[in-house]
Amino acid sequence: MRIVKLTEETRKDILENLLKRSPNSYREFEERVADIVAAVKEKRDEALFDYTARFDGVTLTKETIQVTAEEIREAYETVDPSLLNVIRKALVNIRSYHEKQRRNSWFDSQPDGTILGQKITALEKVGVYVPGGKAVYPSSVLMNVVPAKTAGVDQIIMTTPPGKDGKVNPSTLVAAKEAGVDVIYKAGGAQAIAALAFGTESIPKVDKIVGPGNIYVALAKKAVYGNVSIDSIAGPSEIMVLADETANPTYVAADLLSQAEHDEMASAILVTTSEALAKQVSEEAARFTAKLSRNEIIQKSLDQYGYILVAETMEDAIATANDIASEHLEIMTRDPFRVMTKIRNAGAIFIGEYSSEPLGDYFAGPNHILPTNGTAKFFSPLSVDDFIKKSSIIYYSREALEPIHEDIIQFAKAERLTAHANSIGVRFGKEVH
């Protein structure tokens, strides 16, 4: 991994380089995605099946697009029982964490006859996209479905691309069943997002689409936003490790590579105050990369978006962490909790040398669907809040409205909205024109 002295100029250059990974930077794909979305909106199943045959090499019909109970039973027979046990253990932790995020409706009544409040309602239908392709992600199934289920969503519909044999990976199916998905469709890519957004003869329209995917999926979610809600437009995975001279270089290198293996666009960055640690981590990263099964992907990721930044002070290192706003931030310093209090922007924060990123990916409980490409400055991890909506509740008795009605009339007149003023006035025998 390249070692770079951290300055204002290098920080700016790195930020610009990382932003190239954003889905917003891939304008050349937008027209292609727009065509797919428009075709599915117009031709519905016909277009969906055509694109599935073209991109996935699978011929589907209205009768075969939905995963059957028999296919799910076969998946349970295929999946290693020990993996099923791990999925169930992880589910306990993920449910427990998300149950603490539940919010309740509230009402506040006053003696004058005023009742104000907020009504919390779960979304009716949610579409969950689960990627396929380069890897299989049953963990993403759990992370998408559990908060929706916890929120009380009526129907959870999952789409995921089929393999060349027309089937969905067994571990993905088992994870979906365990998490509580209601129905699963064999559809992937931009065409699946369009089907969820507009509905087809086979796939119903949903209220919100969540879940990560490739550039086509990300841009399709962006294209359909407004017709449905979405969680976010996810970019490639990223990790930053914030470390001082007390950090274990082997642990740091291993953790950086845990994200670099996702794809060639993934980013792995170490920010440290120790030149000695920087050199050791670079050496360890090279040693690990040579041995790991996805070494070609890792090497391309490190060559393009991997950095070891050497900062003058920990304050400079923290400022850089906040500027980059990484999806995953690990803190391996002498006093990691003190450093954590100074972190303003990060998707998930992992504290201490035994809190490595995969702990959050699979097992600890917090959601691993996180803001990327600097959007942790204003976005949060996927949560129960993403699957609810709020309605304001307002009740006034005549006795409560009477002492303030002239104030409201004056406000409305100031905005030249006399019908607003009249709506209040007529209740007290005062027509406003």
Backbone hydrogen bonds, N-H to C=O, Kabsch-Sander energy under -0.5 kcal/mol:
donor,donor_aa,acceptor,acceptor_aa,energy
4,V,2,R,-0.5
4,V,308,I,-3.3
6,L,310,V,-2.9
7,T,5,K,-0.6
11,R,7,T,-2.5
12,K,8,E,-2.0
13,D,9,E,-2.4
14,I,10,T,-2.4
15,L,11,R,-2.3
16,E,12,K,-2.2
17,N,13,D,-2.2
18,L,14,I,-2.7
19,L,15,L,-1.9
20,K,16,E,-0.7
20,K,17,N,-0.8
21,R,18,L,-1.8
22,S,19,L,-1.5
25,S,22,S,-2.3
26,Y,23,P,-1.4
27,R,25,S,-0.8
29,F,26,Y,-1.5
30,E,26,Y,-0.6
30,E,27,R,-0.8
31,E,27,R,-0.7
33,V,29,F,-2.6
34,A,30,E,-2.8
35,D,31,E,-2.1
36,I,32,R,-1.8
37,V,33,V,-2.8
38,A,34,A,-2.5
39,A,35,D,-2.3
40,V,36,I,-2.4
41,K,37,V,-2.3
42,E,38,A,-2.0
43,K,39,A,-3.4
44,R,40,V,-1.7
46,E,43,K,-1.5
48,L,44,R,-2.4
49,F,45,D,-3.1
50,D,46,E,-1.7
51,Y,47,A,-2.7
52,T,48,L,-1.9
53,A,49,F,-2.1
54,R,50,D,-2.2
55,F,51,Y,-3.2
56,D,52,T,-1.9
57,G,52,T,-0.6
57,G,53,A,-0.6
58,V,52,T,-1.3
60,L,58,V,-0.7
64,T,61,T,-0.7
65,I,61,T,-1.8
67,V,184,I,-2.8
72,I,68,T,-1.8
73,R,69,A,-2.3
74,E,70,E,-2.5
75,A,71,E,-1.9
76,Y,72,I,-1.9
77,E,73,R,-1.6
78,T,74,E,-1.4
79,V,75,A,-2.6
83,L,80,D,-0.8
84,L,80,D,-2.0
85,N,81,P,-2.0
86,V,82,S,-1.7
87,I,83,L,-2.7
88,R,84,L,-2.2
89,K,85,N,-2.0
90,A,86,V,-2.8
91,L,87,I,-2.3
92,V,88,R,-1.5
93,N,89,K,-1.5
94,I,90,A,-2.7
95,R,91,L,-2.9
96,S,92,V,-2.2
97,Y,93,N,-2.2
98,H,94,I,-2.3
99,E,95,R,-2.6
100,K,96,S,-0.8
100,K,97,Y,-0.7
101,Q,98,H,-1.5
102,R,99,E,-1.1
106,W,118,Q,-2.2
108,D,116,L,-3.7
110,Q,114,T,-2.7
113,G,110,Q,-1.9
115,I,395,Y,-2.9
116,L,108,D,-2.3
117,G,393,I,-2.0
118,Q,106,W,-2.7
119,K,391,S,-3.5
120,I,118,Q,-0.6
121,T,119,K,-0.5
121,T,389,K,-2.6
123,L,387,F,-2.3
126,V,155,Q,-2.3
127,G,208,K,-3.3
128,V,126,V,-0.5
128,V,157,I,-3.3
129,Y,127,G,-0.6
129,Y,210,V,-3.2
130,V,128,V,-0.5
130,V,159,T,-2.3
134,K,132,G,-0.6
135,A,132,G,-0.6
137,Y,131,P,-0.6
140,S,137,Y,-0.7
141,V,137,Y,-1.0
142,L,138,P,-1.7
143,M,139,S,-2.1
144,N,140,S,-1.9
145,V,141,V,-2.5
146,V,142,L,-2.3
148,A,144,N,-0.8
149,K,145,V,-2.9
150,T,146,V,-2.9
151,A,147,P,-1.9
152,G,148,A,-1.0
152,G,149,K,-0.6
153,V,148,A,-2.2
154,D,123,L,-1.1
155,Q,124,E,-2.1
157,I,126,V,-3.0
157,I,155,Q,-0.6
158,M,183,V,-2.8
159,T,128,V,-2.5
160,T,185,Y,-1.9
163,G,167,K,-3.1
166,G,163,G,-2.3
172,T,169,N,-0.5
173,L,169,N,-1.9
174,V,170,P,-2.7
175,A,171,S,-2.2
176,A,172,T,-2.1
177,K,173,L,-2.4
178,E,174,V,-2.6
179,A,175,A,-2.1
180,G,176,A,-1.4
181,V,176,A,-2.5
182,D,156,I,-1.9
183,V,156,I,-1.4
185,Y,158,M,-3.0
186,K,65,I,-2.9
187,A,160,T,-0.8
187,A,185,Y,-1.5
192,A,188,G,-0.9
192,A,189,G,-0.8
193,I,189,G,-1.5
194,A,190,A,-2.3
195,A,191,Q,-2.0
196,L,192,A,-2.2
197,A,193,I,-2.1
198,F,194,A,-2.4
199,G,195,A,-2.2
200,T,203,I,-3.1
206,V,196,L,-2.6
207,D,125,K,-2.6
208,K,125,K,-0.9
209,I,229,S,-2.3
210,V,127,G,-2.7
218,A,214,N,-2.7
219,L,215,I,-2.4
220,A,216,Y,-1.9
221,K,217,V,-2.4
222,K,218,A,-1.8
223,A,219,L,-2.1
224,V,220,A,-2.0
225,Y,221,K,-1.0
226,G,228,V,-2.4
227,N,224,V,-2.0
228,V,224,V,-1.4
229,S,207,D,-2.4
231,D,209,I,-1.4
234,A,232,S,-0.8
239,I,267,S,-2.0
240,M,328,H,-2.2
241,V,269,I,-2.6
242,L,330,E,-3.3
243,A,241,V,-0.6
243,A,271,V,-2.4
244,D,332,M,-1.5
247,A,244,D,-1.7
252,V,248,N,-2.4
253,A,249,P,-2.5
254,A,250,T,-2.3
255,D,251,Y,-2.3
256,L,252,V,-2.2
257,L,253,A,-2.1
258,S,254,A,-1.1
259,Q,255,D,-0.6
259,Q,256,L,-1.0
260,A,256,L,-1.5
261,E,257,L,-1.6
262,H,259,Q,-1.8
266,A,263,D,-1.8
267,S,237,S,-2.1
268,A,305,Y,-1.0
269,I,239,I,-2.4
270,L,307,Y,-2.5
271,V,241,V,-3.0
272,T,270,L,-0.5
272,T,309,L,-2.8
273,T,243,A,-1.1
275,E,273,T,-0.6
278,A,274,S,-2.0
279,K,275,E,-2.1
280,Q,276,A,-2.2
281,V,277,L,-2.9
282,S,278,A,-2.0
283,E,279,K,-2.0
284,E,280,Q,-2.5
285,A,281,V,-2.8
286,A,282,S,-1.8
287,R,283,E,-2.1
288,F,284,E,-2.7
289,T,285,A,-2.6
290,A,286,A,-1.7
291,K,287,R,-0.6
291,K,288,F,-1.3
292,L,288,F,-1.8
295,N,292,L,-1.2
298,I,294,R,-2.4
299,Q,295,N,-2.7
300,K,296,E,-2.0
301,S,297,I,-2.3
302,L,298,I,-2.7
303,D,299,Q,-2.6
304,Q,300,K,-2.0
305,Y,301,S,-3.2
306,G,302,L,-1.5
307,Y,268,A,-1.9
308,I,2,R,-1.8
309,L,270,L,-3.6
310,V,4,V,-2.6
310,V,308,I,-0.5
311,A,272,T,-3.2
311,A,309,L,-0.7
317,A,313,T,-1.8
318,I,314,M,-2.7
319,A,315,E,-2.3
320,T,316,D,-2.0
321,A,317,A,-2.1
322,N,318,I,-2.3
323,D,319,A,-1.9
324,I,320,T,-2.6
325,A,321,A,-2.1
326,S,321,A,-0.5
328,H,238,E,-0.9
329,L,348,A,-2.5
330,E,240,M,-2.9
331,I,350,F,-2.9
332,M,242,L,-3.0
332,M,330,E,-0.6
338,R,335,D,-0.5
339,V,335,D,-1.7
340,M,336,P,-2.5
341,T,337,F,-1.3
342,K,339,V,-1.7
343,I,340,M,-1.5
344,R,342,K,-0.6
346,A,344,R,-0.5
347,G,326,S,-2.3
348,A,327,E,-1.4
350,F,329,L,-3.1
350,F,348,A,-0.5
351,I,349,I,-0.5
352,G,331,I,-2.4
352,G,350,F,-0.5
355,S,352,G,-1.5
356,S,354,Y,-0.6
359,L,356,S,-1.7
360,G,356,S,-0.6
360,G,357,E,-1.3
361,D,357,E,-1.7
362,Y,358,P,-2.0
363,F,359,L,-1.9
364,A,359,L,-2.7
365,G,366,P,-0.5
370,L,368,H,-1.0
374,G,325,A,-0.6
375,T,372,T,-2.0
376,A,325,A,-0.7
377,K,374,G,-1.5
378,F,375,T,-1.9
379,F,375,T,-2.7
382,L,369,I,-2.5
386,D,383,S,-1.4
387,F,384,V,-2.1
388,I,385,D,-1.1
389,K,121,T,-2.5
391,S,119,K,-2.4
393,I,117,G,-2.5
395,Y,115,I,-2.3
397,S,113,G,-0.6
401,L,397,S,-2.2
402,E,398,R,-2.6
404,I,401,L,-1.3
405,H,401,L,-1.1
405,H,402,E,-0.8
408,I,404,I,-1.7
409,I,405,H,-2.2
410,Q,406,E,-2.3
411,F,407,D,-2.2
412,A,408,I,-2.6
413,K,409,I,-2.4
414,A,410,Q,-2.1
415,E,411,F,-1.1
416,R,413,K,-1.8
417,L,412,A,-2.6
418,T,416,R,-0.7
421,A,417,L,-1.8
422,N,418,T,-2.8
423,S,419,A,-1.9
424,I,420,H,-1.1
425,G,421,A,-2.8
426,V,422,N,-2.7
427,R,424,I,-1.1
428,F,425,G,-2.4
429,G,426,V,-1.3
430,K,425,G,-2.3
431,E,429,G,-0.5
